[in-house]
Structure formats: structure tokens, C-alpha cells
């Protein structure tokens, strides 16, 4: 019986399987557990998800929800500068909306998707390779309005964003010429004139972080030449101080790749830089006193040189940040995934995950998001060899929480917030920070791997406003929305099904009516299975509009017994027991 159920589930995506398993009885869960899951791998689902037709070498990648439906949409560009494509996430596939969204004829060096215009939807900040800056305001319906001219961003070259003066509006970081500047957000879809804060020769990537936890967002950037990397401390009065040497984060040659995150869950943001020179990569551990220690060799995170892009990510949902990197020497070491062994040391697992090998990698840009809502973090990569590739994380072993923040006093996306989740006596600390890589922008959502824990014991949110917000226990394997200065809202399910699934009459001996509701346009499949996991009927497999729907089942065609009715959308499923007979 368990073998038959596993055969059934293997025909689904792993994300779909997890949702079905959560809905089935504990008996079915036990049966599947006895068999065990398959090896975790990242599967290339680019074409099967409807992405294709790009020309030239891959370049920049950005994820973000532009229409408020809860799932991340995707922007990608080519290196030649004459290609930019935008895809709406429709759950079971992506739709190319570049033309209909008003985004034709563009290129992109950096793709930023965040809320900067004071409404409910994430906007698109686009820096083209030719040097033109755009601000497209999302209309919330899959279209954008170009408001660049009226926004006052002029000749800015935007590469990151955060709220640097804690007024609740998200400011832009511009790198024009050899200077870094801040464009302060006025809160009305306009920005003040760029305020220069430091020279930045040989700029390559720039990260925002509150490295000393004083409530002010600081800056750290990498270079591609002989100029050293720089850490700028925000003084809170509009000025910034170079504290690179005093903090111990100097890197004397080009370090192309960059990301920041709390790799050891101690509540302090650490820094990882990928070598563009002959030097090793560097992991700088935050000591919590304004200084960092170079723990590269102690942790085995030296990686390789000529690193193009890198990221902290918890690929296996065990609660510890791992390190993904892509390198130019794709013949030798291609992509790498350095797996964290509870932050003590790291081991290379790229080959077994299916993301490393000859003719895989050399990505100029990549970005992470849970695109299919199954709680396992996926990524899109763009580059030289396999030029455009969507990798789906399959058979991810750990339990998880996905947390979306909504600032009301702080900036709308909660950029700069720290969220600590406690599970089984272990703190898992994450910071909502935009990607620091030159061509990278992750979805602005926090992924917490809970490993084997079935619930988070508590959650604490440290908002940029200074507000500390706490909640009690929350069950694992769900999306959570946390609104500032409010309670933790229940569950935020992207593009999912409502709980209203019914069968009447039940038991049924002739006919039965299946009733369900959809919150929005979604492809749904209604299937009937026997208790051995044998698929008997597919009653529906099509896109339906939002609202209440009914299907008629001829129960008289079925032998008396117990059946499972499975209603499944791209992100979730519902299961009901159907009894046929008197």
C-alpha cells in the first residue's frame, strides 16, 4: 500500500506532494515516512514552467511580487543590454508579460522589485546597461507606469535600497561615476537630490546591513579592481564613516560577489565575499562589538577564485545558512554549494544537488525565491553556459516557515528588520536585506528552515522603527504575514485554495456534487483515488475564475467503499473522504 502511495506522489511535484501529505491522514504520512524521500536535487524546470525565448548571455535576475497575489514574479536580462523579460508567476507556469506590462525595448544591469512609491504594490527599479535609470510604478494588475521623469531620480545609478534615515520610506543607493549617494524618498513617489556620501572606485556590488545593531542601515561594497572593499557606518545625521580597517573587513583585491546574512544564528549579520582575484573567498564573522573576524579557513569556506555571484541560503531547510557561489572556471568547479554543518564547518555538496558540473554555471547573476509555494527555496540563474535556468528545489527534507513582513511605521517591505524564530531551543535569525550582488535581487521574504521541528515556539521581529513584536507558537510549513504594530496574522497562502471543499451527499450511492471556492484565477485539478493510492478519475484539470464552483460526480459508477477526493492548485491542496454506498 505504501509503495502505491509513493508512486502516486512521485507523479506530482514535491511541493504539491507536501501539501497533499499535510492534508491526508497520519496513517498516510507514516507510510510515506517508512519508505523515505528521494535524494534532494535542484531540477531544471525552465521550459516546463513556460520560460524561454531569451537571446544572448544571461545577466541580471530579480524576484518580487508585483501584483499582490502572494507569489514572486520574475525579471531577467541579457548581457548584451538589448534584452529584458518580465514573467508573471501564474502558479503552475510563468507568463511573459513584458509587452503587456509596458516593459518592451529595455535592458538591465540591476533589477530591483520593492515598494518605493507609497502604495500596496512592489515597483520596478531598473538600471539599464546603457546607463539609463527607470522607475516603473506597479499598477497592481500586471502593468507598470513609467514615472522616472517625475520621480526626481535624474542620472542616478541605483543598485540597492533601504531606509537610511528611518522615516518609514525606502531610499535608493546610487553609484554614479566613482561616488556613492543616497536618494532620500519623500514618501510621495518622488526622491530628493542625490546626497554624495563617499567615493567608490571600481564598484562591483553593494550590500545594506545594520552591522552594529544601532538601528541605522550601513553599507558594504566590493570592487573588481585593486581598490579595497569598504564598510561605511551610518552616523545617523546623514553622514557615513569609513570603518573598514577598524572593523576588520578589508579585502585588498577585487571581490566580485557579495552577500550578507547571519550564518551562525547569533543575531549579528555576517559578510561573505567571493574572490574576483587569485585570493580566496572570505567569510567575515560579526563579533557583535563593531568588529569582524576572518573565519574563512576555520570554517572551510574559502571556496574558489573568479567568483561571479554568491548567496547565503538555507537550501535544505535545516535552519543554517549555506553558501552558494558560481565561478567563471566552469570546467573545474562550476557552481558550488557549501553546506553548513551547524556553522562549525562547511562541506561541498554541489555535485550531488545537480547544480555543479561541466557546462553548468558561470552565472553573472542569480536570485532566490520560493516560486511554487512549497517552502523549499528555489533559484533562477543567468549567465554564460546554461544561460537562463530556473532551478526547482525538490525533495527538500526540512520543515519551514515563510515570513512576509509589512511595515506600517517602518518601510513597507520591512527592509532592515531582524526576525528571530525559536524552535526546539534553537534560534534561527534572519535579516530582511536586499541582495548585495551586482546582478542579484532575491524575493523580499524570509525563509526559515525548521529542520525536524513541527512548530516555531516563538517569533520576535525587530523592526527598523525600533518596535519589537513577538508572537507565540506557530505551526510549521506555512506562510505567515506579520504586520508591524499588529498581531501576527494567521496564514498567508499564495494563490491557494479556500478551505471550502464539500461533497454532498456523503455517503453517496448515485450522484454527488463537489463544491469548492477559488480566491482568484487558478489552475485546479480534481482527482479521485482509492485507498491504495490508485488514481481512478481526473474530474477536472483547467483554469477556473475566482468564486464558487460545482462539479457532478457519478458515484453510481464506483464500487461501494471509501475514496479520497483531491482538489489541487499550484500551491495547495485539499483532501476529502468520500464514502460510496448506503
KOLZAZA-792906 format. One line per 10 residues: number of its first residue (from 0); their letters; for each residue x, y, z of C-alpha. Coordinates in steps of 0.02 Angstrom, whole numbers. Layout:
# KOLZAZA-792906
NUM> a> X,Y,Z | ...
# end
This chain:
# KOLZAZA-792906
0> xxxxxxxxxx> 0,0,0 | 139,123,45 | 228,82,-118 | 72,127,-216 | 52,291,-124 | 232,337,-159 | 207,301,-343 | 58,416,-340 | 152,557,-256 | 305,541,-367
10> xxxxxxxxxx> 195,594,-513 | 167,761,-427 | 294,898,-396 | 373,886,-224 | 286,1047,-172 | 118,975,-222 | 161,814,-132 | 198,907,30 | 30,995,26 | -62,832,-7
20> xxxxxxxxxx> 32,745,132 | -15,881,255 | -196,855,210 | -200,665,218 | -216,562,375 | -72,523,492 | -77,346,426 | -28,402,252 | 110,512,323 | 179,363,417
30> xxxxxxxxxx> 175,253,263 | 273,382,161 | 397,408,302 | 437,223,308 | 484,225,125 | 587,387,137 | 604,526,10 | 719,532,-139 | 884,624,-147 | 866,813,-139
40> xxxxxxxxxx> 912,893,-305 | 885,1056,-398 | 787,1016,-555 | 791,1120,-714 | 609,1169,-743 | 639,1320,-856 | 546,1264,-1010 | 413,1164,-918 | 367,1321,-821 | 348,1421,-982
50> xxxxxxxxxx> 510,1520,-979 | 607,1531,-1143 | 650,1630,-1297 | 789,1734,-1219 | 936,1786,-1328 | 1116,1822,-1282 | 1210,1785,-1122 | 1113,1793,-959 | 1147,1942,-848 | 1034,2007,-707
60> xxxxxxxxxx> 895,1921,-608 | 761,1993,-493 | 615,1914,-399 | 466,2003,-321 | 277,2004,-309 | 215,2148,-419 | 28,2113,-413 | -4,2067,-231 | -58,1887,-265 | 72,1818,-145
70> xxxxxxxxxx> 188,1731,-268 | 352,1803,-335 | 363,1864,-514 | 525,1865,-613 | 631,1988,-712 | 786,1936,-811 | 902,2020,-935 | 1042,1982,-1057 | 1222,2041,-1054 | 1212,2124,-1224
80> xxxxxxxxxx> 1097,2256,-1149 | 959,2236,-1280 | 852,2107,-1191 | 740,2118,-1037 | 598,1998,-999 | 467,2001,-862 | 366,1848,-811 | 209,1843,-705 | 200,1692,-591 | 34,1606,-627
90> xxxxxxxxxx> 63,1461,-509 | 85,1313,-624 | 175,1416,-757 | 251,1586,-794 | 176,1705,-921 | 285,1826,-1020 | 203,1996,-988 | 348,2104,-1047 | 248,2186,-1185 | 80,2197,-1096
100> xxxxxxxxxx> 164,2265,-940 | 242,2408,-1039 | 421,2347,-1023 | 472,2315,-1203 | 637,2376,-1275 | 737,2379,-1113 | 897,2305,-1045 | 950,2285,-864 | 1109,2288,-762 | 1013,2281,-598
110> xxxxxxxxxx> 832,2230,-568 | 753,2286,-404 | 574,2240,-357 | 515,2330,-199 | 386,2457,-140 | 452,2634,-157 | 302,2738,-214 | 189,2731,-61 | 54,2609,-116 | 18,2424,-91
120> xxxxxxxxxx> 120,2352,-235 | 304,2320,-266 | 377,2431,-401 | 516,2400,-527 | 680,2496,-515 | 781,2459,-671 | 958,2511,-710 | 998,2477,-893 | 1169,2429,-955 | 1174,2583,-1065
130> xxxxxxxxxx> 1166,2688,-907 | 983,2742,-906 | 886,2731,-743 | 700,2689,-738 | 568,2687,-602 | 411,2592,-652 | 266,2604,-531 | 164,2444,-520 | -21,2468,-553 | -60,2305,-465
140> xxxxxxxxxx> -136,2224,-619 | 22,2164,-706 | 57,2331,-788 | 177,2472,-746 | 182,2659,-768 | 348,2743,-806 | 362,2881,-676 | 550,2908,-695 | 540,3088,-754 | 430,3146,-612
150> xxxxxxxxxx> 518,3047,-476 | 672,3158,-475 | 800,3019,-487 | 890,3106,-631 | 1051,3020,-683 | 1055,2905,-531 | 1126,2731,-548 | 1025,2631,-421 | 1099,2467,-357 | 1016,2443,-188
160> xxxxxxxxxx> 892,2516,-67 | 850,2535,119 | 778,2664,238 | 934,2759,293 | 850,2894,397 | 713,2786,474 | 569,2894,414 | 472,2744,352 | 511,2769,167 | 632,2664,65
170> xxxxxxxxxx> 781,2762,-2 | 888,2720,-154 | 1076,2689,-159 | 1154,2764,-315 | 1327,2731,-385 | 1363,2862,-518 | 1540,2882,-581 | 1651,2844,-433 | 1533,2910,-299 | 1401,2826,-193
180> xxxxxxxxxx> 1249,2931,-149 | 1083,2915,-61 | 921,2972,-143 | 803,3001,2 | 621,2951,-26 | 498,3093,4 | 354,2973,28 | 255,3035,-122 | 338,2937,-264 | 475,3070,-277
190> xxxxxxxxxx> 654,3075,-215 | 767,3213,-156 | 927,3257,-249 | 1065,3129,-229 | 1169,3159,-73 | 1351,3101,-100 | 1422,3007,48 | 1586,2928,-12 | 1695,2891,-163 | 1677,2716,-233
200> xxxxxxxxxx> 1805,2673,-369 | 1794,2504,-455 | 1620,2470,-384 | 1554,2294,-408 | 1420,2257,-278 | 1344,2347,-130 | 1254,2273,21 | 1146,2358,152 | 1156,2297,332 | 1148,2356,511
210> xxxxxxxxxx> 1315,2279,560 | 1320,2355,736 | 1133,2344,776 | 1115,2528,815 | 956,2539,712 | 1040,2626,565 | 1073,2545,396 | 1256,2538,345 | 1340,2498,179 | 1471,2373,124
220> xxxxxxxxxx> 1534,2360,-54 | 1652,2255,-159 | 1763,2303,-305 | 1828,2223,-464 | 1999,2306,-461 | 2140,2337,-339 | 2042,2456,-229 | 1991,2375,-64 | 1815,2339,-10 | 1734,2468,104
230> xxxxxxxxxx> 1620,2466,256 | 1528,2631,288 | 1448,2661,457 | 1288,2764,458 | 1311,2904,587 | 1127,2947,592 | 1149,3127,538 | 1161,3099,351 | 1348,3062,356 | 1441,2897,345
240> xxxxxxxxxx> 1612,2848,413 | 1736,2727,335 | 1764,2594,470 | 1834,2457,357 | 2002,2436,442 | 1938,2458,619 | 1800,2330,587 | 1921,2203,512 | 1835,2179,344 | 1971,2237,224
250> xxxxxxxxxx> 1991,2139,63 | 2135,2210,-36 | 2094,2146,-210 | 1939,2128,-316 | 1796,2033,-234 | 1661,2022,-366 | 1525,1929,-270 | 1443,1981,-107 | 1307,1933,15 | 1266,1964,198
260> xxxxxxxxxx> 1172,1855,323 | 1180,1780,497 | 1268,1616,459 | 1286,1560,641 | 1116,1619,709 | 1192,1731,843 | 1089,1884,796 | 1229,1978,707 | 1245,1998,518 | 1400,1918,439
270> xxxxxxxxxx> 1481,1953,270 | 1537,1836,131 | 1636,1899,-18 | 1679,1799,-174 | 1852,1819,-247 | 1875,1901,-416 | 2063,1888,-398 | 2184,1748,-353 | 2138,1765,-169 | 2016,1651,-81
280> xxxxxxxxxx> 1838,1700,-40 | 1811,1772,133 | 1687,1738,273 | 1689,1880,400 | 1601,1835,563 | 1521,1978,657 | 1586,1983,836 | 1443,2091,898 | 1558,2232,956 | 1581,2326,793
290> xxxxxxxxxx> 1718,2210,731 | 1727,2054,623 | 1841,1901,624 | 1903,1814,468 | 1842,1635,495 | 1865,1577,315 | 1991,1440,344 | 1922,1389,513 | 1753,1355,432 | 1817,1289,265
300> xxxxxxxxxx> 1728,1424,165 | 1875,1482,57 | 1782,1423,-99 | 1867,1462,-265 | 1927,1616,-356 | 1848,1709,-501 | 1680,1703,-413 | 1541,1787,-510 | 1395,1782,-388 | 1363,1713,-214
310> xxxxxxxxxx> 1223,1700,-86 | 1181,1640,88 | 1034,1520,76 | 961,1378,179 | 940,1256,35 | 893,1106,144 | 784,1197,273 | 888,1140,421 | 898,1314,497 | 1078,1352,449
320> xxxxxxxxxx> 1130,1465,306 | 1231,1379,170 | 1334,1468,37 | 1300,1455,-149 | 1428,1525,-273 | 1453,1523,-460 | 1625,1536,-537 | 1697,1578,-706 | 1800,1419,-715 | 1654,1306,-756
330> xxxxxxxxxx> 1768,1163,-810 | 1846,1144,-638 | 1721,1189,-504 | 1571,1268,-589 | 1438,1308,-459 | 1467,1265,-278 | 1354,1240,-128 | 1445,1244,37 | 1331,1156,161 | 1337,1220,339
340> xxxxxxxxxx> 1363,1091,474 | 1281,1196,610 | 1400,1340,568 | 1552,1246,633 | 1616,1197,463 | 1554,1184,284 | 1562,1042,157 | 1539,1046,-32 | 1376,966,-94 | 1352,1050,-263
350> xxxxxxxxxx> 1376,893,-371 | 1251,787,-276 | 1122,927,-289 | 1137,928,-478 | 1200,1108,-489 | 1384,1078,-520 | 1475,1001,-667 | 1547,1037,-837 | 1440,1157,-940 | 1337,1207,-788
360> xxxxxxxxxx> 1362,1378,-712 | 1468,1533,-740 | 1319,1637,-687 | 1335,1827,-688 | 1175,1846,-587 | 1057,1736,-489 | 919,1758,-360 | 820,1653,-236 | 632,1635,-207 | 506,1500,-165
370> xxxxxxxxxx> 420,1517,-333 | 299,1371,-312 | 247,1397,-131 | 308,1230,-63 | 425,1307,67 | 586,1249,-18 | 694,1392,-81 | 723,1390,-270 | 831,1499,-383 | 846,1571,-557
380> xxxxxxxxxx> 1019,1590,-633 | 1077,1688,-785 | 1248,1679,-864 | 1371,1610,-988 | 1345,1422,-1010 | 1167,1369,-967 | 1113,1547,-1000 | 940,1555,-919 | 889,1421,-797 | 754,1403,-664
390> xxxxxxxxxx> 804,1277,-532 | 666,1198,-429 | 717,1131,-259 | 646,955,-250 | 639,833,-104 | 693,965,21 | 696,873,188 | 664,1008,320 | 507,1088,389 | 493,1276,362
400> xxxxxxxxxx> 408,1443,385 | 397,1581,255 | 377,1753,333 | 320,1908,242 | 337,2075,331 | 225,2226,306 | 291,2385,383 | 169,2519,442 | 289,2629,540 | 444,2557,457
410> xxxxxxxxxx> 465,2548,268 | 332,2443,180 | 440,2289,143 | 518,2288,315 | 693,2305,241 | 818,2304,384 | 709,2205,504 | 781,2060,601 | 669,1910,636 | 716,1777,763
420> xxxxxxxxxx> 621,1613,761 | 646,1494,906 | 613,1310,878 | 665,1168,992 | 780,1282,1092 | 873,1342,937 | 869,1520,874 | 858,1545,686 | 900,1727,649 | 865,1808,481
430> xxxxxxxxxx> 875,1986,417 | 767,2056,279 | 903,2130,169 | 907,2151,-20 | 1041,2055,-113 | 1210,2141,-121 | 1269,2061,-283 | 1291,2168,-438 | 1158,2075,-539 | 1058,1989,-400
440> xxxxxxxxxx> 894,2028,-312 | 805,1897,-205 | 621,1896,-161 | 592,2007,-8 | 529,1868,102 | 612,1771,243 | 635,1583,236 | 659,1490,400 | 713,1309,393 | 648,1219,548
450> xxxxxxxxxx> 729,1051,513 | 626,921,607 | 532,1045,717 | 345,1042,684 | 317,1217,751 | 405,1379,792 | 397,1404,979 | 402,1593,961 | 443,1733,839 | 521,1902,878
460> xxxxxxxxxx> 527,2042,749 | 647,2188,774 | 578,2321,659 | 682,2466,589 | 566,2583,685 | 632,2511,848 | 471,2417,884 | 494,2239,947 | 349,2124,907 | 328,1948,975
470> xxxxxxxxxx> 213,1802,945 | 186,1631,1019 | 192,1459,939 | 155,1442,753 | 141,1275,662 | 273,1234,532 | 253,1226,344 | 151,1382,311 | 164,1561,250 | 147,1693,385
480> xxxxxxxxxx> 112,1878,365 | 174,1992,505 | 106,2169,505 | 201,2296,607 | 119,2352,770 | -14,2220,750 | -35,2037,787 | 42,1903,679 | -92,1867,551 | -134,1685,527
490> xxxxxxxxxx> -77,1611,366 | -42,1697,202 | -63,1570,62 | -7,1624,-109 | -129,1584,-248 | -203,1442,-147 | -373,1362,-122 | -501,1409,6 | -544,1286,142 | -719,1268,75
500> xxxxxxxxxx> -721,1097,-7 | -876,992,16 | -960,837,-56 | -1147,811,-43 | -1222,693,-12 | -1086,596,75 | -1107,447,83 | -1168,444,-97 | -1239,299,-195 | -1291,382,-358
510> xxxxxxxxxx> -1225,557,-386 | -1134,685,-279 | -1098,870,-300 | -921,931,-265 | -916,1114,-213 | -760,1221,-192 | -706,1403,-196 | -558,1491,-277 | -489,1659,-220 | -426,1704,-393
520> xxxxxxxxxx> -389,1632,-565 | -301,1468,-536 | -273,1303,-623 | -355,1168,-521 | -358,980,-535 | -489,871,-454 | -443,687,-443 | -515,532,-363 | -409,396,-284 | -442,232,-198
530> xxxxxxxxxx> -361,192,-31 | -219,100,-117 | -167,263,-199 | -230,211,-370 | -287,359,-475 | -462,321,-536 | -525,481,-617 | -468,656,-660 | -629,753,-644 | -560,925,-685
540> xxxxxxxxxx> -394,997,-745 | -414,1175,-803 | -402,1359,-752 | -556,1423,-662 | -603,1600,-613 | -620,1662,-435 | -780,1612,-348 | -885,1460,-307 | -882,1308,-421 | -975,1143,-430
550> xxxxxxxxxx> -938,976,-512 | -1051,824,-526 | -982,652,-487 | -1073,494,-544 | -1045,391,-388 | -1153,252,-458 | -1008,202,-571 | -899,162,-420 | -898,5,-311 | -952,34,-132
560> xxxxxxxxxx> -807,88,-23 | -701,235,36 | -612,352,-85 | -504,508,-74 | -553,663,-172 | -401,775,-201 | -426,957,-253 | -258,1032,-301 | -198,1202,-361 | -22,1260,-396
570> xxxxxxxxxx> 14,1299,-214 | -101,1198,-105 | -223,1055,-98 | -374,992,-5 | -422,811,26 | -594,746,71 | -650,570,110 | -792,508,0 | -898,360,51 | -991,270,-88
580> xx> -1132,156,-36 | -1282,153,77
# end
